[in-house]
Amino acid sequence: MTNNKYIVFGSPLIEEEEINEVVDSLKSGWIGTGPKVARFENLIKDYVGAKYAVALNSCTAGLNLSLISLGIGAGDEVITTPLTFCATANSIIHSGAKPVFVDIDEKSMNIDVSKIEQAITKKTKAIMPVHFAGRPCEMDAIRAIALKYDLKVIEDAAHALGAEYRGKKIGGISDITCFSFYVTKNIVTGEGGMITTNDEKVADKIKILSLHGMSRDAWHRYSDSGYKHYQVEYPGYKYNMMDLQAAIGIHQIAKIDRLDQRRQELWDFYNEELKGLPITLPTREMDGCKHALHLYTILVDKERAGLSRDEFMQEMHERGIGSGVHFIPVHMHKYYQEKLNYKKGDYPVAEYIGDRTVSIPLSAKITTEEAEKIVDTIKNIIEKK
């Protein structure tokens, strides 16, 4: 039987446990930040092997508060990759600092560590590596550079929950790591994020900053133990996670191994079925590391495939399959060119990838029938050109 239902890119697998937990929160009346957020924080920190975790309303909030908590702001520079979502750069700008891009390695699509040192100036205060698609960056090299120049390392791990570097899960390696639970991620809370760290002072400051800058007691001022007065310690933000979100997350993290296994099966199926086509398939091989398999990105080059990336995506859409672009390099967007003087040609490898990359559905919700439709459609589109 042919499946004519549109295959949405990144649709999450939500099951009865998550639904029942959300209903329980609604019935309890505790739908804001409460006990389920605390439970979710503990589950994540234990999973990644960090000492502390703070739940937030997005990974973007985590990146922003990470910089602020480390005292990075006006006049400072933060090195990162241009091949990322704009939130990475925006979080740096919102802290008052300037994003300084370093081109990527073509194979891994992560920041090219061999080019980081030449981008360091007296204003550089941190490196913000992005684990593109879930593939870990070369963290040993990045940490060595950070140590040499007394820089902080804040990992943008929006794609990388479950990834491992040299036998250690991403999340317990650097000064701070930021995760995303957006609807397309490996585990979801609809919207939401989390920072993990081994620094108690940093965790405390981020927690306080995330709720208007109010002191610790503010988190418990309406609890069963009675009202507690609070003090505003910083001009903070409204970045806290709700129990309604954590209600989803506590069951998602419990089944992450099963969800990841399905992503592995889809990845292997795509690799087998799409090999031999005039497109570039992604790789995950990296000694001693584990790819989180967040995105399955192919490169569609018009000279090889007979059509451009955008033409390919339109053809997929017309045949009932959603796809995504990860990413148009940040420096190619209007704002960053006008305000920060970036231009085409500054980061040629990122631009090459950005012109050709397309992500096909890789969700644990994808059925075998849908996966077959996806590969058959890609073959039909490419082979007819």
C-alpha positions in Angstrom: 0.0 0.0 0.0 1.5 3.4 -1.0 1.8 6.0 1.7 0.7 9.3 0.4 0.9 11.2 3.7 3.4 14.0 3.7 6.6 13.1 5.5 7.4 16.0 7.8 11.1 16.7 8.4 12.0 16.2 12.0 8.6 15.1 13.4 9.2 13.7 16.9 8.1 10.4 18.4 5.8 11.2 21.3 4.3 8.2 23.0 1.7 7.6 25.8 4.2 8.0 28.7 4.9 11.6 27.7 1.2 12.4 27.1 0.2 10.9 30.5 3.0 12.9 32.3 1.9 16.2 30.7 -1.7 15.4 31.8 -0.5 14.7 35.3 1.2 18.1 35.4 -2.0 19.8 34.2 -4.1 18.0 36.8 -1.6 18.8 39.6 -1.7 22.5 38.9 2.1 22.7 38.9 2.8 23.6 35.3 5.6 26.2 35.7 9.1 25.5 37.0 8.8 22.8 39.6 9.7 19.2 40.7 9.7 17.7 37.2 12.2 20.3 36.0 14.5 19.3 38.9 14.0 15.6 38.0 14.8 16.2 34.4 18.0 18.1 35.3 19.2 15.2 37.4 18.5 12.7 34.6 20.4 14.7 32.1 23.5 15.4 34.3 23.7 11.8 35.2 23.3 10.7 31.6 26.2 13.0 30.3 28.3 12.6 33.4 28.4 16.2 34.6 28.1 17.4 38.1 25.5 20.1 37.5 22.6 20.8 35.0 20.3 23.7 34.6 17.1 23.4 32.5 16.2 26.4 30.3 13.7 27.4 27.7 16.1 26.9 24.8 19.7 26.0 23.9 20.0 29.6 22.7 19.3 30.8 26.3 22.0 28.4 27.5 24.6 29.8 25.1 23.7 33.4 26.1 23.8 32.8 29.8 27.0 30.7 29.5 28.8 33.7 28.1 27.3 36.1 30.6 28.1 33.8 33.6 31.8 33.7 32.5 32.0 37.5 32.3 32.2 37.6 28.5 30.7 40.7 27.0 31.3 44.1 25.3 34.7 44.3 23.6 35.3 40.6 23.7 35.5 38.1 20.9 34.3 34.5 20.7 35.5 32.1 18.0 33.0 29.8 16.4 32.0 28.2 13.1 30.0 29.9 10.3 28.2 26.6 9.5 25.7 26.7 12.3 22.2 28.1 13.0 22.2 31.8 13.6 21.4 31.2 17.3 25.1 30.4 17.9 26.2 33.8 16.6 23.2 35.7 18.0 23.9 34.5 21.6 27.4 35.9 21.3 26.1 39.2 20.0 23.4 39.4 22.7 26.2 39.0 25.3 27.8 42.1 23.8 30.7 40.2 22.3 31.6 39.7 18.6 31.5 36.3 16.8 34.7 35.5 15.0 34.3 32.7 12.5 36.8 30.1 11.5 36.2 28.0 8.4 35.2 24.3 8.6 36.8 21.0 7.8 35.0 19.7 4.6 34.7 16.1 5.8 33.5 16.6 9.4 31.8 19.9 8.7 33.0 21.0 12.1 35.3 23.9 12.9 38.8 23.4 11.4 41.0 23.3 14.5 44.1 24.0 12.4 42.8 27.5 11.7 41.7 28.5 15.2 44.9 29.9 16.5 45.3 32.4 13.7 41.9 33.8 14.6 42.9 34.5 18.2 43.5 38.1 19.3 43.9 39.9 22.6 40.1 40.3 22.6 39.4 36.5 22.3 37.8 35.1 25.5 36.2 31.9 24.4 35.8 29.2 21.7 32.3 27.9 21.0 32.6 24.7 18.9 29.4 23.3 17.3 29.1 19.5 17.0 27.6 19.7 13.5 24.8 17.1 12.9 25.9 15.3 16.1 29.5 14.6 15.1 31.9 15.6 17.9 34.5 18.3 17.3 38.2 17.6 17.9 37.9 18.5 21.6 41.4 17.5 22.7 42.9 20.0 20.2 40.3 22.7 21.1 41.0 22.3 24.8 44.7 22.4 24.2 44.4 25.7 22.4 42.0 27.1 25.1 44.6 26.1 27.8 47.4 27.7 25.9 45.6 31.1 25.5 43.6 31.0 28.7 40.2 30.8 26.9 36.9 29.3 28.0 35.2 26.6 26.0 31.4 26.6 25.6 30.1 23.7 23.5 27.1 24.2 21.3 25.8 20.7 21.6 22.3 21.4 20.2 22.8 18.4 17.8 24.9 16.2 20.1 23.0 14.7 23.1 24.3 11.2 23.2 27.5 11.9 21.3 30.8 10.7 22.8 34.3 11.9 22.4 37.2 9.6 23.3 34.9 7.5 25.5 33.3 10.4 27.3 29.8 11.8 26.6 29.6 15.3 25.3 28.3 17.3 28.3 31.0 16.7 30.9 34.2 17.9 29.0 34.3 21.6 28.7 33.5 24.7 31.0 29.9 24.6 29.8 27.9 22.5 27.3 24.5 23.6 25.9 21.9 21.2 24.7 18.6 21.6 22.8 15.3 19.8 23.1 13.6 21.6 20.2 11.0 19.5 18.4 13.5 18.1 15.8 16.2 17.0 18.2 17.1 13.5 19.3 15.0 14.0 22.4 12.4 16.7 22.6 10.4 18.9 25.1 8.8 21.0 22.3 11.0 23.9 23.2 13.7 23.8 25.8 17.4 23.5 26.5 19.9 22.5 29.2 23.4 23.6 30.3 25.7 21.1 32.0 28.9 22.0 33.8 31.3 20.7 36.5 31.5 24.2 38.0 29.1 24.8 40.9 29.5 28.6 40.8 28.7 28.7 37.1 25.7 26.5 37.5 24.3 28.6 40.4 24.8 31.9 38.5 23.1 30.5 35.3 20.2 29.3 37.4 19.8 32.7 39.0 20.2 34.6 35.8 17.6 32.4 34.1 14.8 33.6 36.5 15.1 37.4 36.5 18.3 37.3 38.5 16.4 36.4 41.7 18.3 34.6 44.5 18.0 30.8 44.9 15.1 31.1 47.4 13.0 32.5 44.6 12.8 29.1 43.0 11.0 27.8 46.1 9.0 30.8 47.2 5.6 29.2 46.4 6.5 25.7 47.5 4.8 23.6 50.2 7.5 24.8 52.7 6.1 28.3 52.7 6.8 31.6 51.2 10.4 32.8 51.1 11.6 36.3 50.4 14.2 36.8 47.6 16.8 39.3 46.5 17.5 40.3 42.9 21.2 39.6 42.5 21.6 40.4 38.8 19.4 42.0 36.0 18.4 38.6 34.9 16.2 37.0 32.2 13.1 34.8 31.8 14.8 31.7 30.5 13.4 29.0 32.8 11.9 25.7 31.7 8.4 24.6 32.7 7.3 21.4 34.3 5.0 20.9 31.2 8.2 20.7 29.1 10.1 18.6 31.6 7.2 16.1 31.7 8.0 15.2 28.1 11.7 15.2 28.7 11.9 12.8 31.6 10.3 10.1 29.4 12.3 11.0 26.3 15.6 10.7 28.1 14.5 7.4 29.5 14.1 6.0 26.0 17.0 7.7 24.3 18.9 4.5 23.6 15.8 3.1 21.7 15.3 6.3 19.8 19.0 6.4 18.9 18.9 2.8 17.7 16.1 3.7 15.3 18.2 6.6 14.0 21.1 4.2 13.5 18.9 1.8 11.5 17.7 4.6 9.3 21.2 6.0 8.8 22.5 2.5 7.7 19.5 2.0 5.4 20.1 5.4 3.7 23.8 4.7 3.3 23.1 1.3 1.7 20.3 2.5 -0.6 21.8 5.8 -1.7 25.3 4.6 -2.4 26.4 4.9 -6.0 24.2 8.0 -6.7 26.0 11.1 -7.8 25.5 12.8 -4.4 27.8 13.0 -1.4 26.7 11.0 1.7 27.6 11.9 5.2 30.2 10.1 7.2 30.3 9.4 10.9 33.7 7.6 11.3 36.0 9.2 13.9 38.4 7.2 16.0 37.2 6.7 19.6 34.0 8.8 19.1 30.3 8.3 18.7 28.2 10.4 16.4 24.8 11.4 17.8 23.2 10.9 14.4 21.0 14.0 14.7 21.1 14.9 11.0 21.6 12.9 7.8 22.9 15.5 5.4 23.7 14.9 1.8 25.4 17.2 -0.6 23.7 17.8 -4.0 26.0 19.4 -6.5 24.4 20.4 -9.8 27.4 19.4 -11.9 27.2 15.9 -10.5 23.6 15.4 -9.8 22.1 17.3 -12.7 20.1 19.7 -10.4 20.8 22.2 -7.7 20.2 21.7 -4.0 17.2 24.0 -4.1 15.7 22.2 -7.1 16.2 18.9 -5.4 14.4 20.1 -2.3 11.5 21.4 -4.4 11.2 18.1 -6.1 11.2 16.3 -2.8 8.5 18.6 -1.5 6.3 18.0 -4.6 6.6 14.3 -3.9 5.5 14.7 -0.3 8.8 14.7 1.6 10.1 17.5 3.8 13.8 18.4 4.0 16.0 21.0 5.7 19.0 23.1 5.0 21.8 22.9 7.6 22.9 25.5 7.1 23.3 28.7 5.0 26.5 29.9 6.6 25.9 32.6 9.2 28.2 35.1 7.5 26.1 34.9 4.3 23.1 36.4 6.0 22.3 40.1 5.5 22.6 41.2 9.1 26.1 39.8 9.7 27.4 41.2 6.3 26.0 44.7 7.1 26.9 44.9 10.8 30.0 42.8 11.0 31.4 43.3 7.5 31.5 39.6 6.5 31.2 38.8 2.8 31.1 36.0 0.4 34.5 34.3 0.0 35.5 34.8 3.6 34.9 31.1 4.5 35.0 29.1 1.2 34.6 25.6 2.6 31.5 26.6 4.7 30.1 28.3 1.6 30.7 25.2 -0.6 28.8 23.0 1.9 26.1 25.7 2.5 25.3 25.8 -1.2 24.8 22.0 -1.5 23.7 20.6 1.9 20.3 19.2 2.4 19.0 17.1 5.4 16.5 14.3 4.8 14.2 13.0 7.5 16.0 11.1 10.3 13.5 10.8 13.1 12.7 7.8 15.2 9.2 8.3 14.1 10.0 7.4 10.5 8.5 4.0 9.5 10.2 1.5 7.3 7.6 2.3 4.6 8.4 6.0 4.9 12.1 5.3 4.7 11.6 3.3 1.5 9.5 6.1 0.0 12.3 8.6 0.9 15.1 6.6 -0.8 12.9 5.7 -3.8 12.0 9.3 -4.3 15.7 10.4 -4.1 16.7 7.8 -6.6 13.9 8.8 -9.0 14.8 12.5 -8.8 18.5 12.0 -9.2 18.4 9.2 -11.8 16.0 11.0 -14.1 18.4 14.0 -14.5 
